[in-house]
Amino acid sequence: MSIQRIKPGPRMSGAVVHGNTVYLAGQVADKAAGKGVGEQTKEILSIIDALLAEAGTDKTKILMTNIWLTDMATFQEMNAVWDAWVSPGNTPARATVEAKLAAPQFKVEIAVIAAK
């Protein structure tokens, strides 16, 4: 089976497609970096939508999501944005944990695995 790398960089690719499975790297906010968890989550989900589209799939086919928050006190704020975005009836398996992220301006990071 071939491997397709989307937005490859020197350290990682934005997404990797192998067979009928799409693996997204952990996504963080760019424009909303340093802003609140809600704004960062909204931007990240938009980035995820774009990467999934480029890979030939969409959020209705997400299988698994991992979410990292720097402060679990922001869990409800993140969930409010997530709940408005996620496809009803197609919710993926999901884990959410508190963790220190790569840089202090990032408050949330999200990675997904999806089917094509």
C-alpha positions in Angstrom: 0.0 0.0 0.0 1.2 3.5 -0.8 1.7 6.2 1.8 0.6 9.8 1.0 2.1 12.6 3.2 0.1 15.8 3.3 1.9 19.0 4.2 5.2 17.2 4.9 7.8 19.1 6.9 11.2 18.4 8.3 9.9 17.1 11.6 6.4 15.8 10.8 3.6 15.8 8.2 0.2 17.4 8.8 -1.4 14.2 7.8 -0.5 10.7 6.5 -2.8 8.5 4.5 -2.1 4.8 4.5 -4.7 2.6 2.7 -8.1 3.8 3.9 -6.9 5.4 7.1 -5.9 9.1 7.6 -3.7 10.0 10.6 -3.5 13.7 11.5 -0.6 15.1 13.6 -1.6 17.0 16.7 -2.9 20.4 15.5 -2.5 23.6 17.4 -3.9 27.1 16.7 -1.9 29.5 14.6 -3.9 32.7 14.4 -5.6 32.1 17.8 -2.3 31.1 19.6 -2.3 32.9 23.0 -6.1 33.4 23.0 -8.7 31.4 24.9 -9.3 27.7 24.6 -12.6 28.2 22.8 -11.0 30.3 20.0 -8.1 27.9 19.7 -10.4 24.9 19.5 -12.5 26.6 16.8 -9.4 27.3 14.7 -7.9 23.8 15.2 -11.2 22.1 14.1 -11.1 24.3 11.0 -7.6 23.1 10.3 -8.7 19.5 10.9 -11.6 20.0 8.4 -9.1 21.2 5.8 -6.6 18.4 6.3 -9.4 15.8 6.2 -10.7 17.3 3.0 -7.3 17.3 1.4 -7.0 13.6 2.4 -10.4 12.8 0.7 -12.5 12.4 3.9 -14.4 14.5 6.4 -15.3 14.7 10.1 -18.2 12.2 9.7 -15.5 9.5 9.3 -13.3 10.3 12.3 -12.6 7.2 14.3 -10.5 8.4 17.2 -9.7 11.8 18.7 -7.0 12.7 21.3 -7.3 16.1 22.9 -4.7 17.7 25.2 -5.6 20.7 27.4 -3.1 22.6 29.5 -5.8 23.1 32.1 -8.6 20.7 32.7 -10.6 23.7 34.1 -11.2 24.7 30.4 -12.7 21.3 29.5 -16.3 22.7 29.3 -15.1 25.6 27.2 -13.4 23.3 24.7 -16.4 20.9 24.7 -18.9 23.7 23.9 -16.9 24.3 20.6 -16.4 20.6 20.0 -20.2 19.8 20.5 -21.2 22.5 18.0 -18.7 21.0 15.4 -18.8 17.3 15.8 -21.1 15.4 13.4 -24.2 14.2 15.3 -24.5 10.4 15.2 -20.9 10.1 14.0 -19.1 11.0 17.2 -15.6 9.3 17.4 -14.0 7.5 20.3 -12.2 10.3 22.2 -9.7 10.9 25.0 -9.0 14.2 26.7 -6.1 14.8 29.1 -4.3 17.6 30.8 -0.8 18.1 29.6 2.0 20.6 29.2 2.1 21.5 25.4 5.1 22.5 23.2 4.8 26.2 23.9 3.0 28.4 26.4 0.7 30.1 23.8 -0.9 26.7 23.0 -3.8 25.8 25.4 -5.2 22.9 23.3 -3.9 20.4 20.8 -6.1 17.9 18.9 -5.1 14.8 16.8 -7.5 12.6 14.9 -7.5 9.3 13.0 -10.2 9.0 10.3 -11.4 6.5 7.7 -11.5 7.5 4.0 
